[in-house]
Amino acid sequence: MLPKILVITGPTASGKTWLAAELAKRCGGEVVSADSMQIYRRMDIGTAKPTEEEKQGVPHHMLDVADPAEDFSVARYVDMASRCVAEVCARGKLPILAGGTGLYIDSLLSGRTFAAFDGGSTLRAELEERYARQGGQALLDELAKADPASAARLHPNDAKRIVRALEVWLTTGRTITQHNEETKAIPPRYDALTLTLDFRRREDMWERIDRRVDRMLEAGLEREVRALLDSGVPERCTAMQAIGYKEMVPVISGAMAAADAAAQIKLRSRQYAKRQRTWFRRGQQAKTLFWEPIPNFADVLHRSTAFLEEFGIL
């Protein structure tokens, strides 16, 4: 039998942290984060990383596992998170995967593997140098000769994925397209129940997002970003491209007013939430729990518990 796992997804500011902790207390669970930015240390305010109070005494994993300057990949997340889930199961507890990074969640649940390559080789640096010198279209044309399917999906400006696709081909002799097709046949890793939190009206989601951004700014988001930059974290690294961090950099340099940055953070958070909703709605097996204009926390918790009972967890 496959190990049972509970998954809690949904757009940003939908209450995933709260529900994960509440259900963990009821069914003896431990939370495994599926947030691509909460993995970074010293990035707490802008990522809405759960506080000790919000954790409610429940163990949380996959938080603060990387330095902001690191290039953290989905492959590394799957490797680390799958070990966390196995350890939680070994303790006789229920793993609760909670977060809004759909790619992390899908990759972990599906048992997906990733094309191997020598991360210590100089090939990536050479390809990046060629991209900067020759341009994306030149490398994309080269990729098309070996992997036309991948090349057709990529834009010349998508440096990271073009370099990665060429790197895999030149290192392994197999294309990313071949690898992805083969991994589709791999059976799922877990028996998963997915609960998706969402908003009945998008206006309620927007209001919730705006309030969260206001709280982040009041809590010291600018100070947090300044501390990261002062410690030597590169402005252009992956972690600093997160919503909230990227927008605050020009504020710190004096190139943008704080009010304008706040408006951008709210807009981009809304756009991100829209993409999240589209991603999670693909999961036809998910049980969706909608928030009404006036949130009824007791009702959401009651219905969530009923789904757990039906799934055989409680």
C-alpha positions as CSV (number, residue, x, y, z in Angstrom):
1,M,0.0,0.0,0.0
2,L,1.2,3.5,-0.8
3,P,1.8,5.8,2.2
4,K,-1.1,8.2,2.8
5,I,-0.4,11.9,2.6
6,L,-2.6,15.0,3.0
7,V,-2.0,17.9,0.6
8,I,-3.3,21.4,1.3
9,T,-3.0,23.8,-1.7
10,G,-4.5,27.0,-2.9
11,P,-3.6,30.6,-3.9
12,T,-1.5,32.9,-1.8
13,A,-3.2,34.2,1.4
14,S,-5.9,31.5,1.3
15,G,-5.2,30.1,4.8
16,K,-3.1,27.0,4.0
17,T,-0.8,27.5,7.0
18,W,-3.8,27.7,9.4
19,L,-5.6,24.7,8.0
20,A,-2.5,22.5,7.9
21,A,-1.7,23.2,11.6
22,E,-5.4,22.7,12.7
23,L,-5.7,19.3,10.9
24,A,-2.2,18.2,12.0
25,K,-3.4,18.6,15.6
26,R,-6.5,16.5,15.0
27,C,-4.9,13.6,13.1
28,G,-1.4,13.5,14.6
29,G,0.4,15.1,11.6
30,E,3.5,17.0,10.7
31,V,3.7,19.7,8.1
32,V,6.1,19.6,5.1
33,S,6.2,23.0,3.4
34,A,5.8,23.2,-0.4
35,D,6.7,26.8,-0.8
36,S,9.6,27.6,-3.1
37,M,10.5,30.8,-1.2
38,Q,10.0,29.6,2.4
39,I,13.0,27.3,1.9
40,Y,15.3,30.3,2.3
41,R,16.8,31.4,5.6
42,R,16.3,35.0,6.6
43,M,13.4,35.5,4.3
44,D,10.5,35.4,6.7
45,I,8.3,38.5,6.3
46,G,8.0,38.6,2.5
47,T,7.4,34.8,2.2
48,A,4.8,34.8,5.0
49,K,6.8,32.0,6.6
50,P,4.7,30.6,9.6
51,T,5.6,32.0,13.0
52,E,6.0,29.8,16.0
53,E,2.5,30.9,17.1
54,E,1.0,30.0,13.7
55,K,2.7,26.6,13.8
56,Q,0.6,25.9,16.9
57,G,3.2,23.4,18.3
58,V,3.1,21.3,15.1
59,P,6.5,20.2,13.6
60,H,7.1,21.9,10.3
61,H,9.7,20.8,7.8
62,M,11.4,22.2,4.6
63,L,11.6,25.7,6.1
64,D,14.9,27.5,6.3
65,V,16.9,24.8,4.4
66,A,18.8,27.0,2.0
67,D,20.8,30.1,1.8
68,P,19.3,32.9,-0.2
69,A,22.3,33.0,-2.6
70,E,21.8,29.3,-3.5
71,D,20.3,28.1,-6.7
72,F,17.7,25.8,-5.3
73,S,16.0,23.4,-7.8
74,V,12.8,21.4,-7.9
75,A,14.9,18.3,-8.1
76,R,16.6,19.2,-4.8
77,Y,13.3,20.0,-3.2
78,V,11.9,16.6,-4.2
79,D,14.9,14.8,-2.8
80,M,14.8,16.6,0.5
81,A,11.0,16.6,0.9
82,S,10.6,12.9,0.1
83,R,13.1,12.1,2.8
84,C,11.1,14.3,5.2
85,V,7.9,12.6,4.3
86,A,9.5,9.1,4.8
87,E,10.7,10.2,8.3
88,V,7.3,11.5,9.3
89,C,5.7,8.2,8.2
90,A,8.3,6.2,10.1
91,R,7.3,8.0,13.2
92,G,3.7,6.9,12.7
93,K,2.6,10.4,11.9
94,L,0.6,11.8,8.9
95,P,2.6,13.9,6.4
96,I,0.8,17.1,5.5
97,L,2.2,18.8,2.4
98,A,1.1,22.4,2.5
99,G,2.0,25.2,0.2
100,G,1.3,27.0,-3.0
101,T,4.2,26.0,-5.3
102,G,2.3,23.7,-7.7
103,L,5.5,22.4,-9.5
104,Y,7.0,21.3,-6.2
105,I,3.8,19.5,-5.1
106,D,3.2,17.8,-8.5
107,S,6.8,16.7,-8.7
108,L,6.8,15.2,-5.2
109,L,3.5,13.4,-5.5
110,S,4.1,12.0,-9.0
111,G,7.4,10.3,-8.1
112,R,9.0,12.2,-10.8
113,T,12.7,11.8,-11.4
114,F,15.1,14.4,-12.9
115,A,17.7,14.1,-15.5
116,A,21.1,13.8,-13.9
117,F,24.1,15.8,-14.7
118,D,27.4,16.8,-13.2
119,G,26.6,20.0,-11.3
120,G,30.3,20.5,-10.7
121,S,31.3,20.6,-14.4
122,T,32.1,23.8,-16.3
123,L,29.5,23.1,-19.0
124,R,26.8,25.2,-17.5
125,A,29.1,28.2,-17.1
126,E,30.2,27.7,-20.7
127,L,26.6,27.6,-22.0
128,E,25.7,30.7,-19.9
129,E,28.6,32.5,-21.4
130,R,27.6,31.5,-24.9
131,Y,24.0,32.6,-24.2
132,A,25.3,36.0,-23.1
133,R,27.6,36.3,-26.1
134,Q,25.5,34.7,-28.9
135,G,22.0,35.3,-27.7
136,G,19.1,33.1,-26.9
137,Q,18.0,32.4,-30.4
138,A,21.4,30.9,-31.4
139,L,21.3,28.4,-28.5
140,L,17.6,27.7,-29.1
141,D,18.4,26.8,-32.8
142,E,21.1,24.5,-31.5
143,L,18.7,22.9,-29.1
144,A,16.1,22.4,-31.9
145,K,18.4,20.1,-33.7
146,A,18.5,17.6,-30.8
147,D,15.2,18.3,-29.0
148,P,12.7,20.2,-31.3
149,A,9.8,19.6,-28.9
150,S,11.6,21.5,-26.1
151,A,12.9,24.2,-28.4
152,A,9.3,24.8,-29.6
153,R,8.1,25.4,-26.0
154,L,10.9,27.8,-25.1
155,H,11.3,31.5,-25.7
156,P,14.7,32.9,-26.7
157,N,14.7,35.0,-23.5
158,D,14.3,31.9,-21.2
159,A,18.0,31.6,-20.5
160,K,17.7,29.2,-17.6
161,R,15.6,26.6,-19.3
162,I,17.5,26.8,-22.6
163,V,20.8,26.3,-20.8
164,R,19.4,23.5,-18.7
165,A,18.0,21.6,-21.8
166,L,21.3,21.9,-23.6
167,E,23.2,20.9,-20.5
168,V,21.1,17.7,-20.1
169,W,21.5,16.8,-23.8
170,L,25.2,17.3,-23.9
171,T,25.8,15.6,-20.6
172,T,23.5,12.6,-20.9
173,G,22.9,12.1,-24.6
174,R,19.2,12.1,-23.9
175,T,16.8,15.0,-24.2
176,I,14.6,16.5,-21.5
177,T,11.6,15.6,-23.7
178,Q,12.6,11.9,-23.7
179,H,13.2,12.0,-19.9
180,N,9.8,13.6,-19.2
181,E,7.9,11.2,-21.4
182,E,9.5,8.2,-19.5
183,T,8.7,9.6,-16.1
184,K,5.0,9.9,-17.0
185,A,4.9,6.1,-16.8
186,I,6.2,6.1,-13.2
187,P,3.4,5.3,-10.7
188,P,2.6,7.9,-8.0
189,R,4.7,7.9,-4.9
190,Y,1.8,8.4,-2.4
191,D,-1.9,7.9,-1.8
192,A,-2.8,11.5,-1.6
193,L,-5.9,13.4,-0.5
194,T,-5.7,17.0,-1.8
195,L,-7.7,19.8,-0.2
196,T,-7.7,23.1,-2.2
197,L,-8.6,26.3,-0.4
198,D,-10.0,29.0,-2.7
199,F,-12.2,32.1,-2.7
200,R,-15.8,32.1,-4.0
201,R,-15.2,35.7,-5.2
202,R,-12.0,37.0,-6.6
203,E,-12.6,40.3,-4.9
204,D,-12.3,38.6,-1.6
205,M,-9.0,37.1,-2.6
206,W,-7.7,40.5,-3.7
207,E,-8.7,42.1,-0.4
208,R,-7.0,39.3,1.5
209,I,-3.9,39.7,-0.5
210,D,-3.8,43.5,-0.1
211,R,-4.2,43.2,3.7
212,R,-1.4,40.7,3.8
213,V,1.0,43.0,1.8
214,D,0.1,45.9,4.2
215,R,1.0,43.7,7.2
216,M,4.3,42.7,5.6
217,L,5.2,46.3,5.0
218,E,4.3,47.2,8.6
219,A,6.3,44.2,9.9
220,G,9.5,45.5,8.2
221,L,9.7,44.0,4.8
222,E,12.0,46.8,3.6
223,R,14.3,46.2,6.6
224,E,14.4,42.5,5.8
225,V,15.4,43.1,2.2
226,R,18.0,45.7,3.2
227,A,19.6,43.2,5.6
228,L,19.8,40.5,2.9
229,L,21.5,42.9,0.5
230,D,23.9,44.2,3.2
231,S,24.9,40.6,3.9
232,G,26.0,40.1,0.4
233,V,23.0,38.3,-1.2
234,P,23.1,39.1,-4.9
235,E,20.4,41.3,-6.1
236,R,19.8,39.1,-9.2
237,C,19.8,35.7,-7.5
238,T,16.7,33.5,-7.6
239,A,15.6,34.2,-4.1
240,M,15.6,37.9,-4.6
241,Q,13.3,37.6,-7.6
242,A,10.5,36.6,-5.2
243,I,7.5,38.9,-5.1
244,G,8.0,41.5,-2.4
245,Y,11.8,41.3,-2.5
246,K,12.4,42.3,-6.1
247,E,10.1,45.4,-5.8
248,M,11.7,46.6,-2.6
249,V,15.2,46.7,-4.1
250,P,14.6,50.0,-6.0
251,V,13.0,51.5,-2.9
252,I,16.3,50.8,-1.0
253,S,18.4,52.3,-3.7
254,G,16.1,55.4,-3.8
255,A,14.9,54.7,-7.4
256,M,11.2,54.1,-6.3
257,A,8.8,55.4,-3.7
258,A,7.7,52.9,-1.1
259,A,4.0,53.5,-2.0
260,D,4.7,52.6,-5.7
261,A,6.5,49.4,-4.6
262,A,3.6,48.4,-2.4
263,A,1.2,48.8,-5.3
264,Q,3.4,46.7,-7.5
265,I,3.7,44.0,-4.8
266,K,-0.1,43.8,-4.5
267,L,-0.6,43.7,-8.3
268,R,2.0,40.9,-8.8
269,S,0.7,39.0,-5.9
270,R,-2.8,39.0,-7.5
271,Q,-1.4,37.9,-10.8
272,Y,0.5,35.1,-9.1
273,A,-2.6,34.0,-7.2
274,K,-4.5,33.9,-10.6
275,R,-1.8,31.6,-12.0
276,Q,-1.9,29.4,-8.9
277,R,-5.7,29.0,-9.2
278,T,-5.3,27.9,-12.8
279,W,-2.7,25.4,-11.8
280,F,-4.6,23.9,-8.9
281,R,-7.9,23.6,-10.8
282,R,-6.2,21.0,-13.1
283,G,-6.3,18.6,-10.2
284,Q,-9.7,17.0,-10.8
285,Q,-9.4,14.8,-7.7
286,A,-8.9,17.7,-5.3
287,K,-11.6,18.6,-2.8
288,T,-12.1,22.4,-3.0
289,L,-13.1,24.4,0.0
290,F,-14.4,27.9,-0.8
291,W,-14.2,30.9,1.4
292,E,-17.3,33.1,1.5
293,P,-17.1,36.9,1.8
294,I,-17.4,36.4,5.6
295,P,-15.0,33.5,6.3
296,N,-16.5,30.7,8.3
297,F,-13.4,28.9,9.8
298,A,-15.5,26.4,11.8
299,D,-17.3,25.3,8.7
300,V,-14.1,24.9,6.6
301,L,-12.5,22.9,9.5
302,H,-15.6,20.7,9.8
303,R,-15.7,19.9,6.1
304,S,-12.0,19.3,6.0
305,T,-12.3,16.8,8.9
306,A,-15.1,15.0,7.0
307,F,-12.9,14.6,4.0
308,L,-10.2,13.1,6.3
309,E,-12.7,10.6,7.7
310,E,-13.8,9.6,4.2
311,F,-10.2,9.1,3.2
312,G,-9.6,6.9,6.2
313,I,-7.2,9.1,8.1
314,L,-9.5,9.8,11.1
